[in-house]
Amino acid sequence: MATPHIGADSGAFAPDVLMPGDPRRAKLIAETFFDDPQLVTEVRGILGYTGTFNGKPISVLASGMGMPSMAIYATELARFYDVTRIIRVGTIGGIAPYLKLGDVVAASAAHTNSNMTAEWVPGVTLSHAPSFPLLRKAVEHGEATGKTIHVGPLFTTDSFYNPDAELVDRLLAYGTIGIDMEAAGLYAVAIKEKFDALMVGTISDLPGSEMTAAEREATFADMVSFALAALQ
């Protein structure tokens, strides 16, 4: 059945879904990695495809930017399309000093300044954490292939242009390795809707340097390979 934001029929999505932010990235992932990808939704320009990978059904759906958009699409996938595992594949601003542009990161936790989950359990600050089996498989893929994946907590922010000049230093002091805008939203919805979730991303910018749009497109394959391995 179609939802307010997804125009797909019942059964159109596989139980496993990759979620980039950009609809064009969803199309590129489907065409690059899936066998026989089929467009299943394009409501509001948010593209979703279903195909197979290594003989198993798999889907990809763009999430848009930010926690609210991610939460809408992840909730509808889980609640109305029986999706049981979602991995976000996107970009991350790196702040840990050992990170380099193009490195792959998996979020072991997601701190946030959003109030999205503040009232779910009054008086309690909920943790935003991934599915351990998915995180473990991503790490094992790196060990098996010799590819590096950095694991650590991210800070998910509602504000892309944050005027707080001291924010990065404070986050680093508590072990945060990067900043994004979706991971905490995905992890929160996963707890609420009872599905498995993971954030895997590429470091697209660092203090004082950033990838071009072309470089971002050229480096997404490693990130997606970790996500696909986690779903096997």
N, CA, C and O of each residue as an XYZ file, in Angstrom:
928
protein
N       0.839     -1.195      0.000
C       0.000      0.000      0.000
C       0.876      1.247      0.000
O       1.946      1.260      0.607
N       0.424      2.283     -0.675
C       1.152      3.537     -0.665
C       0.960      4.242      0.670
O      -0.067      4.080      1.328
N       1.958      5.024      1.062
C       1.901      5.831      2.281
C       1.908      7.306      1.872
O       2.003      7.603      0.681
N       1.810      8.225      2.814
C       1.856      9.638      2.428
C       3.137     10.052      1.712
O       3.149     11.050      0.992
N       4.223      9.288      1.906
C       5.508      9.700      1.341
C       6.153      8.655      0.442
O       7.177      8.935     -0.182
N       5.590      7.479      0.364
C       6.135      6.397     -0.463
C       5.019      5.852     -1.335
O       3.963      5.472     -0.832
N       5.250      5.811     -2.653
C       4.197      5.403     -3.578
C       4.294      3.969     -4.032
O       3.786      3.635     -5.103
N       4.926      3.110     -3.263
C       5.142      1.725     -3.675
C       3.987      0.828     -3.225
O       3.307      1.110     -2.237
N       3.782     -0.263     -3.977
C       2.797     -1.263     -3.600
C       3.313     -2.097     -2.441
O       4.514     -2.116     -2.173
N       2.420     -2.783     -1.759
C       2.830     -3.721     -0.705
C       3.776     -4.761     -1.293
O       3.545     -5.269     -2.391
N       4.837     -5.075     -0.565
C       5.807     -6.051     -1.041
C       6.830     -5.505     -2.013
O       7.675     -6.252     -2.506
N       6.767     -4.204     -2.299
C       7.691     -3.631     -3.285
C       9.104     -3.503     -2.754
O      10.057     -3.491     -3.533
N       9.259     -3.405     -1.426
C      10.579     -3.269     -0.831
C      11.045     -4.598     -0.257
O      10.257     -5.368      0.289
N      12.334     -4.849     -0.392
C      12.948     -6.010      0.238
C      13.049     -5.762      1.745
O      12.930     -4.619      2.187
N      13.265     -6.816      2.539
C      13.456     -6.611      3.976
C      14.690     -5.786      4.319
O      14.750     -5.178      5.388
N      15.680     -5.759      3.422
C      16.921     -5.011      3.633
C      16.938     -3.784      2.733
O      16.711     -3.887      1.528
N      17.212     -2.609      3.331
C      17.183     -1.362      2.568
C      18.422     -0.526      2.877
O      18.784     -0.342      4.039
N      19.064     -0.026      1.833
C      20.107      0.983      1.953
C      19.457      2.355      1.829
O      18.548      2.541      1.020
N      19.919      3.321      2.630
C      19.316      4.653      2.591
C      20.374      5.747      2.482
O      20.936      6.165      3.494
N      20.648      6.211      1.274
C      21.444      7.424      1.109
C      20.519      8.633      1.253
O      19.296      8.488      1.237
N      21.094      9.807      1.390
C      20.248     10.993      1.458
C      19.777     11.448      0.090
O      18.618     11.829     -0.073
N      20.657     11.413     -0.885
C      20.430     11.973     -2.212
C      19.676     10.991     -3.111
O      20.123      9.854     -3.262
N      18.548     11.385     -3.715
C      17.862     10.482     -4.650
C      18.746     10.016     -5.805
O      18.633      8.874     -6.251
N      19.619     10.889     -6.286
C      20.517     10.483     -7.374
C      21.503      9.424     -6.906
O      21.910      8.562     -7.685
N      21.888      9.486     -5.635
C      22.766      8.456     -5.093
C      22.014      7.124     -4.994
O      22.605      6.065     -5.208
N      20.723      7.169     -4.672
C      19.924      5.942     -4.636
C      19.899      5.286     -6.013
O      20.059      4.071     -6.133
N      19.699      6.088     -7.039
C      19.691      5.575     -8.414
C      21.049      4.996     -8.782
O      21.125      3.930     -9.393
N      22.114      5.686     -8.416
C      23.467      5.221     -8.739
C      23.777      3.909     -8.025
O      24.383      3.015     -8.616
N      23.371      3.781     -6.765
C      23.603      2.539     -6.034
C      22.860      1.389     -6.696
O      23.418      0.309     -6.891
N      21.608      1.622     -7.039
C      20.813      0.561     -7.669
C      21.440      0.119     -8.986
O      21.541     -1.077     -9.260
N      21.862      1.082     -9.797
C      22.403      0.748    -11.123
C      23.798      0.133    -11.031
O      24.192     -0.632    -11.911
N      24.547      0.454     -9.982
C      25.918     -0.034     -9.844
C      25.980     -1.407     -9.187
O      26.769     -2.256     -9.601
N      25.153     -1.635     -8.162
C      25.306     -2.828     -7.332
C      24.186     -3.861     -7.475
O      24.404     -5.037     -7.184
N      23.010     -3.455     -7.911
C      21.878     -4.376     -7.943
C      21.762     -5.056     -9.300
O      22.086     -4.472    -10.334
N      21.300     -6.287     -9.280
C      20.876     -6.945    -10.510
C      19.395     -6.638    -10.738
O      18.585     -6.733     -9.816
N      19.052     -6.270    -11.970
C      17.676     -6.002    -12.389
C      16.955     -5.027    -11.454
O      15.880     -5.352    -10.950
N      17.515     -3.850    -11.213
C      16.840     -2.887    -10.334
C      15.576     -2.326    -10.975
O      15.560     -2.009    -12.165
N      14.528     -2.207    -10.184
C      13.256     -1.672    -10.640
C      12.874     -0.469     -9.786
O      12.943     -0.532     -8.559
N      12.475      0.619    -10.425
C      12.003      1.796     -9.703
C      10.658      1.471     -9.067
O       9.730      1.052     -9.759
N      10.543      1.662     -7.734
C       9.296      1.311     -7.050
C       8.590      2.521     -6.456
O       7.411      2.436     -6.110
N       9.291      3.650     -6.332
C       8.649      4.870     -5.846
C       9.441      6.082     -6.289
O      10.665      6.025     -6.409
N       8.737      7.184     -6.532
C       9.398      8.448     -6.866
C       8.586      9.637     -6.366
O       8.656     10.724     -6.938
N       7.815      9.433     -5.296
C       7.013     10.500     -4.718
C       7.933     11.636     -4.252
O       8.928     11.383     -3.573
N       7.609     12.882     -4.612
C       8.389     14.061     -4.257
C       9.841     13.976     -4.732
O      10.717     14.629     -4.166
N      10.093     13.190     -5.748
C      11.445     13.043     -6.268
C      12.342     12.156     -5.436
O      13.534     12.046     -5.723
N      11.792     11.511     -4.399
C      12.567     10.587     -3.563
C      12.515      9.216     -4.221
O      11.468      8.567     -4.228
N      13.637      8.774     -4.773
C      13.671      7.561     -5.576
C      13.943      6.327     -4.730
O      14.774      6.347     -3.822
N      13.223      5.245     -5.046
C      13.434      3.960     -4.398
C      13.469      2.851     -5.432
O      12.669      2.845     -6.368
N      14.396      1.909     -5.271
C      14.567      0.801     -6.215
C      14.657     -0.517     -5.454
O      15.116     -0.566     -4.313
N      14.214     -1.567     -6.102
C      14.401     -2.918     -5.567
C      15.019     -3.791     -6.646
O      14.626     -3.736     -7.811
N      15.992     -4.598     -6.240
C      16.636     -5.543     -7.137
C      17.169     -6.699     -6.324
O      16.592     -7.067     -5.301
N      18.263     -7.268     -6.774
C      18.914     -8.330     -6.007
C      20.410     -8.055     -5.929
O      20.981     -7.376     -6.783
N      21.032     -8.602     -4.878
C      22.486     -8.551     -4.722
C      22.916     -9.917     -4.213
O      22.452    -10.370     -3.167
N      23.805    -10.576     -4.955
C      24.204    -11.955     -4.627
C      22.995    -12.869     -4.490
O      22.967    -13.771     -3.652
N      22.000    -12.618     -5.328
C      20.820    -13.482     -5.355
C      19.762    -13.178     -4.321
O      18.716    -13.826     -4.299
N      20.017    -12.182     -3.444
C      19.063    -11.835     -2.385
C      18.374    -10.516     -2.708
O      19.017     -9.590     -3.202
N      17.058    -10.416     -2.433
C      16.363     -9.143     -2.658
C      16.959     -8.032     -1.798
O      17.319     -8.256     -0.642
N      17.058     -6.846     -2.365
C      17.564     -5.692     -1.640
C      16.967     -4.436     -2.258
O      16.684     -4.395     -3.456
N      16.780     -3.418     -1.436
C      16.215     -2.164     -1.912
C      17.104     -0.997     -1.512
O      17.980     -1.121     -0.655
N      16.859      0.132     -2.150
C      17.512      1.378     -1.782
C      16.454      2.471     -1.875
O      15.663      2.499     -2.818
N      16.444      3.370     -0.895
C      15.498      4.485     -0.871
C      16.204      5.704     -0.311
O      16.843      5.625      0.738
N      16.095      6.832     -1.001
C      16.658      8.068     -0.485
C      15.894      8.502      0.757
O      14.706      8.216      0.904
N      16.596      9.198      1.651
C      15.968      9.652      2.895
C      15.783     11.156      2.961
O      15.107     11.650      3.862
N      16.377     11.907      2.014
C      16.440     13.338      2.195
C      17.459     13.686      3.272
O      18.235     12.830      3.697
N      17.458     14.950      3.716
C      18.445     15.403      4.688
C      17.823     15.643      6.056
O      16.718     16.175      6.162
N      18.541     15.249      7.098
C      18.140     15.552      8.452
C      17.321     14.470      9.126
O      16.766     13.585      8.475
N      17.259     14.563     10.458
C      16.565     13.561     11.256
C      15.076     13.473     10.943
O      14.576     12.355     10.818
N      14.330     14.569     10.806
C      12.896     14.446     10.546
C      12.583     13.689      9.258
O      11.692     12.839      9.233
N      13.318     13.999      8.189
C      13.089     13.310      6.924
C      13.463     11.831      7.033
O      12.711     10.962      6.591
N      14.623     11.551      7.624
C      15.031     10.164      7.839
C      13.980      9.408      8.646
O      13.634      8.276      8.309
N      13.475     10.024      9.703
C      12.517      9.366     10.580
C      11.223      9.030      9.847
O      10.645      7.966     10.070
N      10.766      9.920      8.982
C       9.537      9.661      8.224
C       9.701      8.426      7.342
O       8.879      7.512      7.389
N      10.759      8.401      6.541
C      10.923      7.302      5.586
C      11.244      5.984      6.280
O      10.734      4.937      5.882
N      12.083      6.023      7.312
C      12.405      4.787      8.025
C      11.180      4.226      8.731
O      10.972      3.013      8.739
N      10.365      5.096      9.325
C       9.150      4.638      9.997
C       8.191      3.988      9.008
O       7.648      2.918      9.283
N       7.982      4.617      7.873
C       7.048      4.061      6.893
C       7.562      2.758      6.309
O       6.774      1.849      6.048
N       8.867      2.649      6.099
C       9.419      1.388      5.602
C       9.174      0.248      6.592
O       8.768     -0.846      6.201
N       9.420      0.511      7.862
C       9.263     -0.533      8.875
C       7.800     -0.850      9.145
O       7.427     -2.017      9.266
N       6.977      0.176      9.240
C       5.591      0.007      9.679
C       4.675     -0.513      8.582
O       3.745     -1.270      8.859
N       4.930     -0.110      7.328
C       4.003     -0.450      6.247
C       4.591     -1.386      5.196
O       3.846     -1.958      4.401
N       5.923     -1.553      5.176
C       6.541     -2.399      4.154
C       7.355     -3.551      4.738
O       8.074     -4.233      4.007
N       7.250     -3.769      6.030
C       7.881     -4.926      6.684
C       9.396     -4.962      6.494
O       9.986     -6.040      6.423
N      10.017     -3.812      6.412
C      11.477     -3.746      6.327
C      12.063     -4.052      7.708
O      11.598     -3.519      8.716
N      13.069     -4.898      7.747
C      13.630     -5.337      9.030
C      15.068     -4.868      9.268
O      15.556     -4.924     10.397
N      15.756     -4.402      8.203
C      17.124     -3.905      8.381
C      17.330     -2.707      7.455
O      17.038     -2.770      6.261
N      17.837     -1.619      8.028
C      18.133     -0.411      7.253
C      19.558      0.026      7.559
O      19.950      0.136      8.721
N      20.322      0.272      6.513
C      21.663      0.844      6.683
C      21.725      2.167      5.933
O      21.530      2.225      4.719
N      22.000      3.224      6.685
C      22.215      4.509      6.034
C      23.622      4.547      5.461
O      24.589      4.179      6.128
N      23.724      4.995      4.220
C      25.016      5.175      3.568
C      25.102      6.637      3.134
O      24.348      7.080      2.268
N      26.014      7.373      3.734
C      26.072      8.803      3.450
C      27.430      9.391      3.721
O      28.437      8.684      3.754
N      27.447     10.693      3.914
C      28.699     11.400      4.154
C      28.749     11.903      5.597
O      27.720     12.139      6.230
N      29.963     12.059      6.090
C      30.210     12.444      7.479
C      31.306     13.502      7.498
O      32.281     13.424      6.750
N      31.128     14.478      8.355
C      32.201     15.428      8.601
C      33.127     14.874      9.666
O      32.705     14.668     10.803
N      34.359     14.634      9.325
C      35.295     14.044     10.277
C      35.894     15.085     11.208
O      36.216     16.195     10.784
N      36.045     14.721     12.492
C      36.713     15.631     13.428
C      37.871     14.957     14.162
O      38.744     15.645     14.691
N      37.893     13.625     14.201
C      39.011     12.938     14.851
C      40.294     13.188     14.046
O      40.256     13.140     12.817
N      41.398     13.446     14.693
C      42.620     13.854     13.981
C      43.210     12.768     13.086
O      43.981     13.079     12.178
N      42.867     11.503     13.320
C      43.448     10.436     12.512
C      42.653     10.162     11.229
O      43.098      9.373     10.396
N      41.513     10.781     11.058
C      40.692     10.523      9.877
C      41.224     11.274      8.657
O      41.803     12.354      8.774
N      41.011     10.668      7.478
C      41.381     11.281      6.210
C      40.162     11.325      5.305
O      39.218     10.554      5.479
N      40.190     12.227      4.344
C      39.109     12.288      3.362
C      38.979     10.941      2.658
O      39.976     10.361      2.228
N      37.750     10.447      2.543
C      37.506      9.172      1.890
C      37.463      7.985      2.823
O      37.057      6.898      2.411
N      37.875      8.162      4.090
C      37.803      7.060      5.049
C      36.347      6.647      5.282
O      35.428      7.458      5.167
N      36.165      5.378      5.608
C      34.838      4.844      5.909
C      34.676      4.729      7.421
O      35.581      4.269      8.119
N      33.521      5.149      7.918
C      33.225      5.158      9.353
C      31.902      4.447      9.602
O      30.957      4.599      8.828
N      31.834      3.673     10.678
C      30.571      3.108     11.155
C      30.272      3.721     12.514
O      31.152      3.795     13.372
N      29.042      4.158     12.713
C      28.670      4.857     13.941
C      28.276      3.872     15.033
O      27.243      3.207     14.950
N      29.123      3.792     16.062
C      28.842      2.912     17.199
C      27.831      3.534     18.157
O      27.289      2.848     19.024
N      27.580      4.814     18.002
C      26.579      5.543     18.779
C      26.347      6.864     18.062
O      27.125      7.255     17.192
N      25.259      7.554     18.438
C      24.976      8.851     17.828
C      24.438      9.798     18.893
O      23.271      9.716     19.277
N      25.300     10.698     19.367
C      24.850     11.764     20.242
C      24.025     12.748     19.403
O      24.136     12.758     18.177
N      23.215     13.559     20.045
C      22.447     14.529     19.264
C      22.015     15.710     20.107
O      21.858     15.600     21.324
N      21.823     16.852     19.440
C      21.222     18.013     20.082
C      19.744     18.142     19.724
O      19.111     19.147     20.046
N      19.196     17.133     19.062
C      17.782     17.131     18.706
C      16.941     16.695     19.902
O      17.388     15.909     20.738
N      15.722     17.214     19.971
C      14.775     16.820     21.018
C      13.784     15.761     20.532
O      12.756     15.538     21.172
N      14.078     15.117     19.421
C      13.117     14.202     18.825
C      12.681     13.093     19.780
O      11.509     12.716     19.802
N      13.622     12.569     20.571
C      13.277     11.462     21.470
C      13.155     11.902     22.928
O      13.001     11.062     23.815
N      13.221     13.199     23.181
C      13.283     13.686     24.562
C      12.053     13.318     25.375
O      12.153     13.116     26.585
N      10.892     13.226     24.730
C       9.659     12.955     25.464
C       9.205     11.495     25.373
O       8.132     11.151     25.868
N       9.997     10.652     24.759
C       9.580      9.260     24.626
C       9.532      8.565     25.989
O       8.588      7.836     26.292
N      10.560      8.800     26.802
C      10.577      8.293     28.178
C      10.908      9.488     29.063
O      12.083      9.807     29.244
N       9.898     10.156     29.619
C      10.143     11.380     30.380
C      11.188     11.188     31.485
O      11.141     10.229     32.256
N      12.128     12.131     31.532
C      13.178     12.086     32.536
C      14.375     11.238     32.184
O      15.329     11.160     32.958
N      14.340     10.592     31.011
C      15.425      9.703     30.593
C      15.993     10.186     29.258
O      15.234     10.492     28.338
N      17.320     10.257     29.146
C      17.979     10.528     27.868
C      18.279      9.196     27.201
O      19.140      8.445     27.660
N      17.581      8.908     26.134
C      17.750      7.621     25.456
C      19.077      7.560     24.710
O      19.551      8.566     24.183
N      19.665      6.384     24.671
C      20.858      6.156     23.863
C      20.454      5.871     22.422
O      19.415      5.261     22.168
N      21.278      6.314     21.489
C      21.045      6.065     20.065
C      22.191      5.185     19.577
O      23.314      5.653     19.387
N      21.892      3.918     19.380
C      22.943      2.940     19.078
C      22.495      2.030     17.937
O      21.296      1.866     17.710
N      23.453      1.436     17.214
C      23.116      0.576     16.084
C      22.835     -0.854     16.509
O      22.961     -1.214     17.680
N      22.452     -1.659     15.526
C      22.352     -3.105     15.711
C      23.764     -3.683     15.776
O      24.555     -3.497     14.852
N      24.080     -4.381     16.862
C      25.423     -4.936     16.984
C      25.735     -5.956     15.892
O      26.842     -5.919     15.355
N      24.818     -6.875     15.527
C      25.153     -7.813     14.450
C      25.528     -7.118     13.142
O      26.434     -7.575     12.445
N      24.852     -6.027     12.798
C      25.203     -5.306     11.574
C      26.570     -4.643     11.713
O      27.383     -4.698     10.790
N      26.825     -4.022     12.851
C      28.120     -3.388     13.080
C      29.236     -4.424     13.049
O      30.291     -4.179     12.465
N      29.017     -5.562     13.665
C      30.039     -6.613     13.690
C      30.341     -7.105     12.279
O      31.506     -7.305     11.934
N      29.320     -7.303     11.465
C      29.554     -7.782     10.098
C      30.316     -6.763      9.263
O      31.153     -7.132      8.440
N      30.032     -5.500      9.471
C      30.774     -4.467      8.738
C      32.247     -4.492      9.116
O      33.116     -4.388      8.251
N      32.528     -4.629     10.407
C      33.913     -4.698     10.858
C      34.590     -5.961     10.326
O      35.742     -5.909      9.895
N      33.893     -7.079     10.353
C      34.457     -8.332      9.847
C      34.768     -8.244      8.360
O      35.740     -8.838      7.895
N      33.950     -7.507      7.609
C      34.240     -7.309      6.181
C      35.568     -6.577      6.006
O      36.359     -6.922      5.129
N      35.808     -5.580      6.831
C      37.085     -4.881      6.760
C      38.257     -5.786      7.089
O      39.298     -5.733      6.434
N      38.084     -6.617      8.108
C      39.149     -7.538      8.490
C      39.428     -8.558      7.385
O      40.581     -8.920      7.145
N      38.375     -9.018      6.716
C      38.532    -10.039      5.684
C      39.137     -9.486      4.396
O      39.825    -10.205      3.671
N      38.881     -8.218      4.115
C      39.327     -7.632      2.851
C      40.553     -6.741      3.005
O      41.145     -6.319      2.012
N      40.936     -6.455      4.246
C      42.055     -5.547      4.468
C      41.693     -4.089      4.307
O      42.577     -3.234      4.261
N      40.402     -3.787      4.221
C      39.951     -2.401      4.115
C      39.672     -1.847      5.507
O      39.177     -2.557      6.382
N      39.990     -0.590      5.697
C      39.834      0.025      7.014
C      38.443      0.617      7.185
O      37.941      1.318      6.307
N      37.826      0.326      8.326
C      36.603      1.012      8.727
C      36.808      1.499     10.156
O      37.130      0.710     11.044
N      36.624      2.777     10.375
C      36.770      3.362     11.698
C      35.430      3.288     12.417
O      34.399      3.632     11.839
N      35.432      2.849     13.656
C      34.210      2.705     14.442
C      34.261      3.665     15.620
O      35.241      3.692     16.365
N      33.214      4.445     15.785
C      33.168      5.383     16.902
C      31.873      6.166     16.895
O      31.080      6.047     15.962
N      31.649      6.973     17.937
C      30.404      7.736     18.033
C      30.405      8.975     17.139
O      31.430      9.633     16.956
N      29.231      9.273     16.590
C      29.018     10.493     15.830
C      28.175     11.467     16.641
O      27.546     11.101     17.634
N      28.180     12.700     16.196
C      27.248     13.708     16.713
C      26.286     14.045     15.596
O      26.694     14.553     14.551
N      25.001     13.764     15.811
C      23.967     14.079     14.821
C      23.344     15.415     15.182
O      22.768     15.574     16.259
N      23.463     16.367     14.282
C      23.019     17.721     14.574
C      21.835     18.127     13.708
O      21.683     17.657     12.580
N      21.001     19.006     14.252
C      19.907     19.598     13.480
C      20.364     20.819     12.697
O      19.622     21.333     11.859
N      21.583     21.289     12.963
C      22.049     22.542     12.379
C      23.292     22.310     11.535
O      24.362     22.016     12.069
N      23.156     22.440     10.214
C      24.307     22.254      9.335
C      25.312     23.397      9.521
O      26.519     23.165      9.592
N      24.807     24.620      9.598
C      25.678     25.774      9.790
C      25.624     26.166     11.271
O      24.831     27.017     11.675
N      26.482     25.529     12.064
C      26.463     25.742     13.504
C      27.450     26.856     13.871
O      28.633     26.758     13.546
N      26.981     27.912     14.543
C      27.877     29.038     14.847
C      28.788     28.811     16.047
O      29.623     29.663     16.350
N      28.644     27.680     16.737
C      29.426     27.418     17.948
C      30.842     26.992     17.580
O      31.065     25.856     17.162
N      31.798     27.905     17.735
C      33.181     27.642     17.322
C      33.865     26.618     18.218
O      34.867     26.027     17.813
N      33.350     26.394     19.424
C      33.988     25.471     20.362
C      33.365     24.079     20.344
O      33.801     23.195     21.081
N      32.355     23.882     19.513
C      31.625     22.611     19.524
C      32.533     21.426     19.221
O      32.479     20.415     19.922
N      33.360     21.531     18.195
C      34.200     20.411     17.791
C      35.135     19.996     18.919
O      35.288     18.804     19.187
N      35.755     20.953     19.576
C      36.672     20.615     20.668
C      35.946     19.897     21.799
O      36.482     18.952     22.378
N      34.751     20.329     22.115
C      33.996     19.684     23.189
C      33.593     18.269     22.800
O      33.641     17.359     23.627
N      33.201     18.081     21.561
C      32.848     16.738     21.096
C      34.059     15.807     21.111
O      33.955     14.651     21.522
N      35.207     16.314     20.660
C      36.428     15.510     20.655
C      36.816     15.076     22.066
O      37.326     13.973     22.266
N      36.576     15.934     23.026
C      36.937     15.620     24.404
C      36.167     14.415     24.942
O      36.597     13.761     25.892
N      35.018     14.133     24.318
C      34.207     12.996     24.748
C      34.220     11.858     23.721
O      33.310     11.029     23.695
N      35.255     11.825     22.878
C      35.482     10.689     22.011
C      34.711     10.659     20.714
O      34.738      9.653     20.005
N      34.023     11.742     20.385
C      33.259     11.785     19.132
C      34.213     11.890     17.952
O      35.188     12.640     18.001
N      33.931     11.133     16.884
C      34.864     11.136     15.757
C      34.331     11.844     14.516
O      35.104     12.131     13.601
N      33.027     12.133     14.460
C      32.478     12.775     13.279
C      31.110     13.372     13.532
O      30.508     13.159     14.585
N      30.624     14.127     12.549
C      29.344     14.831     12.652
C      28.501     14.503     11.422
O      28.994     14.521     10.294
N      27.207     14.199     11.659
C      26.284     13.979     10.557
C      24.926     14.570     10.927
O      24.812     15.287     11.921
N      23.893     14.273     10.131
C      22.561     14.832     10.393
C      21.450     13.781     10.424
O      20.273     14.135     10.500
N      21.809     12.487     10.367
C      20.765     11.471     10.271
C      20.900     10.284     11.223
O      19.889      9.671     11.565
N      22.100      9.943     11.659
C      22.320      8.675     12.353
C      21.452      8.526     13.596
O      20.835      7.478     13.790
N      21.394      9.552     14.443
C      20.610      9.444     15.670
C      19.135      9.253     15.365
O      18.443      8.530     16.081
N      18.645      9.893     14.310
C      17.246      9.712     13.922
C      16.961      8.293     13.482
O      15.940      7.717     13.859
N      17.854      7.721     12.686
C      17.679      6.338     12.249
C      17.727      5.379     13.432
O      16.880      4.494     13.550
N      18.715      5.552     14.306
C      18.853      4.647     15.446
C      17.659      4.761     16.394
O      17.225      3.760     16.965
N      17.128      5.968     16.564
C      15.964      6.151     17.436
C      14.736      5.452     16.866
O      14.022      4.756     17.588
N      14.491      5.635     15.581
C      13.328      4.999     14.955
C      13.477      3.477     14.964
O      12.494      2.753     15.118
N      14.706      3.002     14.799
C      14.931      1.552     14.831
C      14.522      0.956     16.173
O      13.928     -0.121     16.226
N      14.844      1.666     17.265
C      14.432      1.186     18.584
C      12.916      1.179     18.694
O      12.328      0.216     19.185
N      12.287      2.248     18.238
C      10.842      2.398     18.381
C      10.075      1.422     17.510
O       9.083      0.843     17.953
N      10.527      1.231     16.268
C       9.799      0.388     15.310
C      10.341     -1.038     15.251
O       9.826     -1.881     14.516
N      11.383     -1.294     16.032
C      11.906     -2.653     16.198
C      12.469     -3.247     14.898
O      12.063     -4.321     14.453
N      13.421     -2.505     14.309
C      14.198     -3.058     13.199
C      15.672     -2.805     13.487
O      16.012     -2.028     14.379
N      16.544     -3.463     12.728
C      17.987     -3.321     12.896
C      18.505     -2.187     12.014
O      18.056     -2.016     10.881
N      19.446     -1.422     12.542
C      19.937     -0.259     11.801
C      21.419     -0.055     12.013
O      21.984     -0.454     13.031
N      22.041      0.579     11.023
C      23.457      0.935     11.091
C      23.693      2.138     10.203
O      23.058      2.287      9.159
N      24.610      2.995     10.622
C      25.081      4.107      9.799
C      26.505      3.831      9.357
O      27.393      3.651     10.190
N      26.730      3.797      8.038
C      28.070      3.689      7.468
C      28.262      4.889      6.553
O      27.422      5.160      5.695
N      29.352      5.601      6.731
C      29.541      6.793      5.931
C      30.978      7.028      5.512
O      31.911      6.433      6.052
N      31.132      7.905      4.539
C      32.442      8.318      4.042
C      32.778      9.702      4.593
O      31.920     10.584      4.632
N      34.005      9.887      5.011
C      34.449     11.202      5.460
C      34.591     12.105      4.236
O      35.481     11.923      3.405
N      33.690     13.082      4.149
C      33.671     13.968      2.980
C      34.302     15.321      3.255
O      34.653     16.052      2.329
N      34.443     15.653      4.532
C      35.118     16.907      4.854
C      35.758     16.813      6.229
O      35.325     16.058      7.100
N      36.783     17.592      6.386
C      37.563     17.700      7.619
C      37.789     19.180      7.885
O      37.629     19.990      6.972
N      38.155     19.562      9.109
C      38.459     20.976      9.340
C      39.514     21.486      8.358
O      40.659     21.035      8.377
N      39.126     22.416      7.516
C      40.062     22.998      6.566
C      40.130     22.324      5.207
O      40.842     22.808      4.327
N      39.404     21.209      5.002
C      39.440     20.548      3.690
C      38.146     19.786      3.455
O      37.489     19.343      4.397
N      37.795     19.642      2.196
C      36.582     18.899      1.858
C      36.670     18.343      0.451
O      37.407     18.855     -0.392
N      35.901     17.278      0.209
C      35.833     16.685     -1.121
C      34.993     17.562     -2.050
O      34.090     18.274     -1.610
N      35.308     17.494     -3.334
C      34.425     18.076     -4.336
C      33.247     17.126     -4.553
O      33.276     15.978     -4.110
N      32.228     17.608     -5.228
C      31.078     16.760     -5.538
C      31.508     15.546     -6.357
O      31.010     14.439     -6.148
N      32.435     15.761     -7.291
C      32.916     14.650     -8.115
C      33.664     13.629     -7.282
O      33.525     12.426     -7.505
N      34.454     14.089     -6.325
C      35.190     13.171     -5.460
C      34.247     12.361     -4.578
O      34.505     11.189     -4.305
N      33.167     12.975     -4.136
C      32.185     12.236     -3.326
C      31.580     11.097     -4.141
O      31.391      9.992     -3.632
N      31.279     11.371     -5.402
C      30.704     10.336     -6.254
C      31.706      9.212     -6.509
O      31.327      8.047     -6.632
N      32.980      9.569     -6.586
C      34.004      8.582     -6.937
C      34.386      7.682     -5.772
O      34.993      6.632     -5.983
N      34.039      8.074     -4.534
C      34.497      7.317     -3.368
C      33.389      6.588     -2.627
O      33.622      6.065     -1.537
N      32.175      6.540     -3.199
C      31.071      5.933     -2.463
C      31.104      4.408     -2.477
O      30.452      3.778     -1.645
N      31.850      3.799     -3.403
C      31.785      2.346     -3.579
C      32.259      1.589     -2.341
O      31.633      0.604     -1.952
N      33.357      2.031     -1.712
C      33.849      1.339     -0.518
C      32.812      1.374      0.595
O      32.564      0.363      1.252
N      32.209      2.536      0.803
C      31.188      2.675      1.832
C      30.028      1.709      1.594
O      29.582      1.031      2.520
N      29.546      1.648      0.368
C      28.417      0.767      0.048
C      28.820     -0.697      0.181
O      27.997     -1.526      0.570
N      30.068     -1.030     -0.133
C      30.503     -2.423     -0.010
C      30.460     -2.885      1.438
O      30.121     -4.039      1.702
N      30.795     -2.011      2.383
C      30.688     -2.365      3.793
C      29.226     -2.582      4.192
O      28.912     -3.513      4.934
N      28.352     -1.732      3.705
C      26.932     -1.868      4.029
C      26.359     -3.167      3.460
O      25.629     -3.883      4.145
N      26.691     -3.461      2.217
C      26.195     -4.702      1.608
C      26.731     -5.923      2.317
O      26.011     -6.906      2.489
N      27.995     -5.877      2.737
C      28.566     -7.010      3.466
C      27.861     -7.209      4.802
O      27.663     -8.345      5.234
N      27.482     -6.120      5.460
C      26.782     -6.223      6.747
C      25.410     -6.872      6.597
O      24.893     -7.451      7.553
N      24.824     -6.784      5.424
C      23.497     -7.327      5.187
C      23.517     -8.784      4.704
O      22.462     -9.399      4.543
N      24.702     -9.328      4.475
C      24.777    -10.708      3.961
C      24.548    -11.728      5.073
O      24.576    -12.932      4.822
